[in-house]
């Protein structure tokens, strides 16, 4: 693995708020109600999965390692969630069961929402807009079990969509700010 792609001590964590920030600098993503993970790919099939506390998790999620190892998208570190998706909504309790089991589960998915390194280069200082565009370019075709979560610019409309379908929530991100 690329030793120059150092994992953060602790990845950024969302801050809970009753209000949705609005304005031209804001973008919104669905909260997939999964387990936060960092994934380091070496560009040659090597995959390392880490918990949000940066503890190795390959042995807990062999199906995600199997999904990611054939990808040749360059050496990178992805920030995302492993979720259990039943076809209509994520199920947090089922993904938690996954953390404590060794059974292969085809309903587990990896949803990327940010990228920290691209081709081994630390891009954390770039605005989210630039990191997200690089991330989306690596996954031009949405696959059923590995994809980049969408980014929309109407937070209240996304919130209504999430509530109607009884999903967990949304994440608001300043599209133009630096980390």
PAFIPA-497696 format. One record per residue (C-alpha): residue number from 1; residue in three letters; x, y, z. Coordinates in nm, 2 decimals. Example, Ala and Ser with C-alpha at 12.3 -4.5 7.8 and 13.67 -1.06 7.14 Angstrom:
+-----+---------+--------+--------+--------+
! num ! residuo !     px !     py !     pz !
+-----+---------+--------+--------+--------+
!   1 !     Ala !   1.23 !  -0.45 !   0.78 !
!   2 !     Ser !   1.37 !  -0.11 !   0.71 !
+-----+---------+--------+--------+--------+
end
This chain:
+-----+---------+--------+--------+--------+
! num ! residuo !     px !     py !     pz !
+-----+---------+--------+--------+--------+
!   1 !     Unk !   0.00 !   0.00 !   0.00 !
!   2 !     Unk !   0.10 !   0.36 !  -0.05 !
!   3 !     Unk !   0.26 !   0.46 !   0.28 !
!   4 !     Unk !   0.23 !   0.83 !   0.17 !
!   5 !     Unk !  -0.15 !   0.80 !   0.19 !
!   6 !     Unk !  -0.17 !   0.84 !   0.56 !
!   7 !     Unk !  -0.51 !   0.79 !   0.72 !
!   8 !     Unk !  -0.65 !   1.07 !   0.92 !
!   9 !     Unk !  -0.63 !   1.03 !   1.30 !
!  10 !     Unk !  -1.01 !   1.07 !   1.30 !
!  11 !     Unk !  -1.21 !   1.16 !   0.99 !
!  12 !     Unk !  -1.44 !   1.46 !   0.99 !
!  13 !     Unk !  -1.77 !   1.40 !   1.17 !
!  14 !     Unk !  -2.10 !   1.56 !   1.09 !
!  15 !     Unk !  -2.25 !   1.80 !   1.33 !
!  16 !     Unk !  -2.62 !   1.75 !   1.41 !
!  17 !     Unk !  -2.84 !   2.05 !   1.34 !
!  18 !     Unk !  -3.22 !   2.10 !   1.34 !
!  19 !     Unk !  -3.18 !   2.35 !   1.05 !
!  20 !     Unk !  -3.07 !   2.29 !   0.70 !
!  21 !     Unk !  -2.81 !   2.55 !   0.59 !
!  22 !     Unk !  -2.91 !   2.71 !   0.27 !
!  23 !     Unk !  -2.74 !   2.94 !   0.01 !
!  24 !     Unk !  -2.53 !   2.92 !  -0.30 !
!  25 !     Unk !  -2.23 !   2.74 !  -0.13 !
!  26 !     Unk !  -2.43 !   2.44 !   0.00 !
!  27 !     Unk !  -2.47 !   2.09 !  -0.14 !
!  28 !     Unk !  -2.66 !   1.80 !   0.02 !
!  29 !     Unk !  -2.62 !   1.42 !   0.02 !
!  30 !     Unk !  -2.83 !   1.14 !   0.16 !
!  31 !     Unk !  -2.72 !   0.99 !   0.49 !
!  32 !     Unk !  -2.71 !   0.62 !   0.40 !
!  33 !     Unk !  -2.76 !   0.50 !   0.76 !
!  34 !     Unk !  -2.45 !   0.27 !   0.75 !
!  35 !     Unk !  -2.12 !   0.23 !   0.92 !
!  36 !     Unk !  -1.87 !   0.50 !   0.84 !
!  37 !     Unk !  -1.55 !   0.36 !   0.67 !
!  38 !     Unk !  -1.24 !   0.48 !   0.50 !
!  39 !     Unk !  -1.11 !   0.27 !   0.21 !
!  40 !     Unk !  -0.75 !   0.29 !   0.09 !
!  41 !     Unk !  -0.70 !   0.14 !  -0.26 !
!  42 !     Unk !  -0.35 !   0.09 !  -0.40 !
!  43 !     Unk !  -0.46 !   0.10 !  -0.76 !
!  44 !     Unk !  -0.35 !  -0.26 !  -0.82 !
!  45 !     Unk !  -0.62 !  -0.45 !  -0.64 !
!  46 !     Unk !  -0.51 !  -0.39 !  -0.29 !
!  47 !     Unk !  -0.79 !  -0.28 !  -0.06 !
!  48 !     Unk !  -0.78 !  -0.17 !   0.31 !
!  49 !     Unk !  -1.10 !  -0.09 !   0.49 !
!  50 !     Unk !  -1.08 !   0.11 !   0.82 !
!  51 !     Unk !  -1.34 !   0.21 !   1.07 !
!  52 !     Unk !  -1.39 !   0.58 !   1.16 !
!  53 !     Unk !  -1.14 !   0.52 !   1.44 !
!  54 !     Unk !  -0.90 !   0.40 !   1.17 !
!  55 !     Unk !  -0.91 !   0.03 !   1.28 !
!  56 !     Unk !  -0.86 !  -0.23 !   1.01 !
!  57 !     Unk !  -1.19 !  -0.39 !   0.90 !
!  58 !     Unk !  -1.12 !  -0.61 !   0.60 !
!  59 !     Unk !  -1.20 !  -0.92 !   0.80 !
!  60 !     Unk !  -1.54 !  -0.78 !   0.89 !
!  61 !     Unk !  -1.64 !  -0.69 !   0.53 !
!  62 !     Unk !  -1.49 !  -0.94 !   0.29 !
!  63 !     Unk !  -1.77 !  -0.88 !   0.04 !
!  64 !     Unk !  -1.68 !  -0.51 !   0.02 !
!  65 !     Unk !  -1.31 !  -0.60 !  -0.03 !
!  66 !     Unk !  -1.42 !  -0.84 !  -0.31 !
!  67 !     Unk !  -1.63 !  -0.56 !  -0.47 !
!  68 !     Unk !  -1.35 !  -0.30 !  -0.46 !
!  69 !     Unk !  -1.04 !  -0.51 !  -0.55 !
!  70 !     Unk !  -1.11 !  -0.53 !  -0.92 !
!  71 !     Unk !  -1.14 !  -0.15 !  -0.95 !
!  72 !     Unk !  -0.85 !   0.02 !  -1.11 !
!  73 !     Unk !  -0.92 !   0.38 !  -1.03 !
!  74 !     Unk !  -0.58 !   0.47 !  -0.90 !
!  75 !     Unk !  -0.43 !   0.49 !  -0.56 !
!  76 !     Unk !  -0.68 !   0.67 !  -0.35 !
!  77 !     Unk !  -0.85 !   0.70 !  -0.01 !
!  78 !     Unk !  -1.23 !   0.71 !  -0.02 !
!  79 !     Unk !  -1.46 !   0.83 !   0.27 !
!  80 !     Unk !  -1.80 !   0.66 !   0.28 !
!  81 !     Unk !  -2.04 !   0.42 !   0.44 !
!  82 !     Unk !  -2.09 !   0.05 !   0.43 !
!  83 !     Unk !  -2.47 !   0.01 !   0.44 !
!  84 !     Unk !  -2.72 !  -0.28 !   0.43 !
!  85 !     Unk !  -2.97 !  -0.20 !   0.15 !
!  86 !     Unk !  -3.29 !  -0.41 !   0.12 !
!  87 !     Unk !  -3.41 !  -0.25 !  -0.20 !
!  88 !     Unk !  -3.62 !   0.03 !  -0.05 !
!  89 !     Unk !  -3.41 !   0.18 !   0.23 !
!  90 !     Unk !  -3.09 !   0.12 !   0.43 !
!  91 !     Unk !  -3.12 !  -0.09 !   0.75 !
!  92 !     Unk !  -2.87 !   0.02 !   1.01 !
!  93 !     Unk !  -2.94 !  -0.28 !   1.24 !
!  94 !     Unk !  -2.85 !  -0.52 !   0.96 !
!  95 !     Unk !  -2.52 !  -0.35 !   0.89 !
!  96 !     Unk !  -2.44 !  -0.36 !   1.26 !
!  97 !     Unk !  -2.49 !  -0.73 !   1.25 !
!  98 !     Unk !  -2.24 !  -0.73 !   0.97 !
!  99 !     Unk !  -1.98 !  -0.57 !   1.19 !
! 100 !     Unk !  -2.00 !  -0.86 !   1.43 !
! 101 !     Unk !  -2.02 !  -1.15 !   1.19 !
! 102 !     Unk !  -1.82 !  -1.34 !   0.93 !
! 103 !     Unk !  -2.11 !  -1.44 !   0.70 !
! 104 !     Unk !  -2.09 !  -1.31 !   0.34 !
! 105 !     Unk !  -2.39 !  -1.07 !   0.27 !
! 106 !     Unk !  -2.48 !  -0.96 !  -0.08 !
! 107 !     Unk !  -2.70 !  -0.68 !   0.05 !
! 108 !     Unk !  -2.40 !  -0.48 !   0.19 !
! 109 !     Unk !  -2.30 !  -0.19 !  -0.03 !
! 110 !     Unk !  -2.03 !   0.07 !  -0.02 !
! 111 !     Unk !  -2.14 !   0.43 !  -0.08 !
! 112 !     Unk !  -1.85 !   0.68 !  -0.13 !
! 113 !     Unk !  -1.92 !   1.05 !  -0.04 !
! 114 !     Unk !  -1.57 !   1.21 !  -0.04 !
! 115 !     Unk !  -1.21 !   1.14 !  -0.14 !
! 116 !     Unk !  -0.90 !   1.23 !   0.07 !
! 117 !     Unk !  -0.63 !   1.11 !  -0.17 !
! 118 !     Unk !  -0.63 !   1.09 !  -0.55 !
! 119 !     Unk !  -0.35 !   0.90 !  -0.73 !
! 120 !     Unk !  -0.16 !   0.91 !  -0.40 !
! 121 !     Unk !  -0.19 !   1.29 !  -0.37 !
! 122 !     Unk !  -0.33 !   1.44 !  -0.05 !
! 123 !     Unk !  -0.63 !   1.64 !  -0.17 !
! 124 !     Unk !  -0.79 !   1.72 !   0.17 !
! 125 !     Unk !  -0.70 !   2.09 !   0.14 !
! 126 !     Unk !  -0.91 !   2.12 !  -0.18 !
! 127 !     Unk !  -1.27 !   2.25 !  -0.16 !
! 128 !     Unk !  -1.53 !   1.98 !  -0.14 !
! 129 !     Unk !  -1.65 !   2.07 !  -0.49 !
! 130 !     Unk !  -1.31 !   1.97 !  -0.64 !
! 131 !     Unk !  -1.28 !   1.65 !  -0.43 !
! 132 !     Unk !  -1.63 !   1.54 !  -0.51 !
! 133 !     Unk !  -1.58 !   1.60 !  -0.89 !
! 134 !     Unk !  -1.26 !   1.39 !  -0.88 !
! 135 !     Unk !  -1.45 !   1.12 !  -0.69 !
! 136 !     Unk !  -1.75 !   1.12 !  -0.92 !
! 137 !     Unk !  -1.51 !   1.09 !  -1.22 !
! 138 !     Unk !  -1.37 !   0.76 !  -1.08 !
! 139 !     Unk !  -1.72 !   0.61 !  -1.08 !
! 140 !     Unk !  -1.88 !   0.73 !  -1.41 !
! 141 !     Unk !  -2.13 !   0.44 !  -1.40 !
! 142 !     Unk !  -2.33 !   0.37 !  -1.09 !
! 143 !     Unk !  -2.30 !   0.01 !  -0.99 !
! 144 !     Unk !  -2.56 !  -0.16 !  -0.78 !
! 145 !     Unk !  -2.33 !  -0.22 !  -0.48 !
! 146 !     Unk !  -2.05 !   0.04 !  -0.51 !
! 147 !     Unk !  -2.12 !   0.40 !  -0.61 !
! 148 !     Unk !  -2.08 !   0.77 !  -0.52 !
! 149 !     Unk !  -2.38 !   0.92 !  -0.34 !
! 150 !     Unk !  -2.55 !   1.20 !  -0.53 !
! 151 !     Unk !  -2.51 !   1.56 !  -0.46 !
! 152 !     Unk !  -2.81 !   1.79 !  -0.49 !
! 153 !     Unk !  -2.85 !   2.16 !  -0.43 !
! 154 !     Unk !  -3.20 !   2.18 !  -0.29 !
! 155 !     Unk !  -3.16 !   2.07 !   0.07 !
! 156 !     Unk !  -3.53 !   2.12 !   0.17 !
! 157 !     Unk !  -3.65 !   1.91 !  -0.13 !
! 158 !     Unk !  -3.40 !   1.63 !  -0.04 !
! 159 !     Unk !  -3.51 !   1.65 !   0.32 !
! 160 !     Unk !  -3.87 !   1.60 !   0.21 !
! 161 !     Unk !  -3.77 !   1.30 !  -0.01 !
! 162 !     Unk !  -3.58 !   1.14 !   0.28 !
! 163 !     Unk !  -3.87 !   1.19 !   0.53 !
! 164 !     Unk !  -4.13 !   1.06 !   0.29 !
! 165 !     Unk !  -3.93 !   0.74 !   0.25 !
! 166 !     Unk !  -3.83 !   0.72 !   0.62 !
! 167 !     Unk !  -3.46 !   0.73 !   0.56 !
! 168 !     Unk !  -3.22 !   0.86 !   0.82 !
! 169 !     Unk !  -3.14 !   1.21 !   0.71 !
! 170 !     Unk !  -2.92 !   1.43 !   0.49 !
! 171 !     Unk !  -2.57 !   1.57 !   0.52 !
! 172 !     Unk !  -2.51 !   1.94 !   0.43 !
! 173 !     Unk !  -2.17 !   2.03 !   0.29 !
! 174 !     Unk !  -2.02 !   2.36 !   0.21 !
! 175 !     Unk !  -1.95 !   2.30 !  -0.16 !
! 176 !     Unk !  -1.68 !   2.57 !  -0.20 !
! 177 !     Unk !  -1.51 !   2.57 !   0.14 !
! 178 !     Unk !  -1.18 !   2.40 !   0.22 !
! 179 !     Unk !  -1.16 !   2.13 !   0.48 !
+-----+---------+--------+--------+--------+
end
